[in-house]
Amino acid sequence: MVEESFDKRFATLAMEKGFINLDQFTEAMRVQAMEDIAGAKHRRIGEILLEMEYISMSEVLEVLTAMDISV
């Protein structure tokens, strides 16, 4: 799945930059999976990390820029 690959790439870069740690990523993935199982609208991992206050908006933008994603 393309979106899953995007989430893994986003999280890998965020961890490499020191913005999040593995436990925070794992918790965000758990939230994402639970929401998907419940039939809620799918959210990308960066959105969940931002909501959980594990990452800031400027850090999200930095990761997206590093991924060469237009923001």
Short mmCIF file of the C-alpha atoms (twelve columns), coordinates in Angstrom:
data_MODEL
# 
_entry.id   MODEL 
# 
loop_
_atom_site.group_PDB 
_atom_site.id 
_atom_site.type_symbol 
_atom_site.label_atom_id 
_atom_site.label_alt_id 
_atom_site.label_comp_id 
_atom_site.label_asym_id 
_atom_site.label_seq_id 
_atom_site.Cartn_x 
_atom_site.Cartn_y 
_atom_site.Cartn_z 
_atom_site.pdbx_PDB_model_num 
ATOM 1  C CA . MET A 1  0.000   0.000  0.000  1 
ATOM 2  C CA . VAL A 2  1.403   3.386  -1.015 1 
ATOM 3  C CA . GLU A 3  0.077   5.256  2.029  1 
ATOM 4  C CA . GLU A 4  1.630   2.718  4.412  1 
ATOM 5  C CA . SER A 5  4.966   3.207  2.662  1 
ATOM 6  C CA . PHE A 6  4.557   6.985  3.020  1 
ATOM 7  C CA . ASP A 7  3.880   6.629  6.764  1 
ATOM 8  C CA . LYS A 8  6.935   4.416  7.271  1 
ATOM 9  C CA . ARG A 9  9.138   6.802  5.302  1 
ATOM 10 C CA . PHE A 10 7.777   9.805  7.214  1 
ATOM 11 C CA . ALA A 11 8.379   8.103  10.561 1 
ATOM 12 C CA . THR A 12 11.865  6.927  9.585  1 
ATOM 13 C CA . LEU A 13 12.912  10.445 8.632  1 
ATOM 14 C CA . ALA A 14 11.300  11.916 11.743 1 
ATOM 15 C CA . MET A 15 13.250  9.442  13.892 1 
ATOM 16 C CA . GLU A 16 16.501  10.078 12.004 1 
ATOM 17 C CA . LYS A 17 16.053  13.803 12.662 1 
ATOM 18 C CA . GLY A 18 15.457  13.096 16.363 1 
ATOM 19 C CA . PHE A 19 11.906  14.476 16.320 1 
ATOM 20 C CA . ILE A 20 10.288  11.258 17.579 1 
ATOM 21 C CA . ASN A 21 11.447  7.979  19.054 1 
ATOM 22 C CA . LEU A 22 10.439  4.404  18.282 1 
ATOM 23 C CA . ASP A 23 7.975   4.241  21.187 1 
ATOM 24 C CA . GLN A 24 6.171   7.357  19.948 1 
ATOM 25 C CA . PHE A 25 5.995   5.962  16.424 1 
ATOM 26 C CA . THR A 26 4.697   2.644  17.719 1 
ATOM 27 C CA . GLU A 27 1.997   4.391  19.771 1 
ATOM 28 C CA . ALA A 28 0.927   6.478  16.757 1 
ATOM 29 C CA . MET A 29 0.754   3.314  14.616 1 
ATOM 30 C CA . ARG A 30 -1.413  1.681  17.286 1 
ATOM 31 C CA . VAL A 31 -3.784  4.663  17.211 1 
ATOM 32 C CA . GLN A 32 -3.862  4.567  13.408 1 
ATOM 33 C CA . ALA A 33 -4.637  0.836  13.373 1 
ATOM 34 C CA . MET A 34 -7.381  1.171  15.994 1 
ATOM 35 C CA . GLU A 35 -9.007  4.013  14.053 1 
ATOM 36 C CA . ASP A 36 -8.836  1.989  10.832 1 
ATOM 37 C CA . ILE A 37 -10.405 -1.032 12.541 1 
ATOM 38 C CA . ALA A 38 -13.164 1.200  13.941 1 
ATOM 39 C CA . GLY A 39 -13.909 2.439  10.436 1 
ATOM 40 C CA . ALA A 40 -12.828 6.018  11.123 1 
ATOM 41 C CA . LYS A 41 -11.381 8.191  8.378  1 
ATOM 42 C CA . HIS A 42 -7.775  7.095  7.767  1 
ATOM 43 C CA . ARG A 43 -5.209  9.592  9.050  1 
ATOM 44 C CA . ARG A 44 -1.555  9.753  8.133  1 
ATOM 45 C CA . ILE A 45 1.000   9.092  10.826 1 
ATOM 46 C CA . GLY A 46 2.268   12.683 10.856 1 
ATOM 47 C CA . GLU A 47 -1.210  13.962 11.656 1 
ATOM 48 C CA . ILE A 48 -1.512  11.539 14.559 1 
ATOM 49 C CA . LEU A 49 1.976   12.379 15.876 1 
ATOM 50 C CA . LEU A 50 1.081   16.068 15.679 1 
ATOM 51 C CA . GLU A 51 -2.197  15.565 17.545 1 
ATOM 52 C CA . MET A 52 -0.387  13.572 20.238 1 
ATOM 53 C CA . GLU A 53 2.089   16.471 20.531 1 
ATOM 54 C CA . TYR A 54 5.017   14.176 19.792 1 
ATOM 55 C CA . ILE A 55 6.036   16.378 16.858 1 
ATOM 56 C CA . SER A 56 5.537   20.047 16.021 1 
ATOM 57 C CA . MET A 57 4.107   21.501 12.819 1 
ATOM 58 C CA . SER A 58 7.503   22.911 11.881 1 
ATOM 59 C CA . GLU A 59 9.025   19.435 12.324 1 
ATOM 60 C CA . VAL A 60 6.270   17.899 10.161 1 
ATOM 61 C CA . LEU A 61 7.030   20.461 7.461  1 
ATOM 62 C CA . GLU A 62 10.758  19.754 7.727  1 
ATOM 63 C CA . VAL A 63 10.182  16.020 7.256  1 
ATOM 64 C CA . LEU A 64 7.839   16.596 4.314  1 
ATOM 65 C CA . THR A 65 10.400  18.921 2.728  1 
ATOM 66 C CA . ALA A 66 13.089  16.251 3.179  1 
ATOM 67 C CA . MET A 67 10.729  13.788 1.486  1 
ATOM 68 C CA . ASP A 68 10.411  16.280 -1.381 1 
ATOM 69 C CA . ILE A 69 6.661   16.611 -0.779 1 
ATOM 70 C CA . SER A 70 5.118   19.944 -1.732 1 
ATOM 71 C CA . VAL A 71 3.603   21.628 1.298  1 
# 
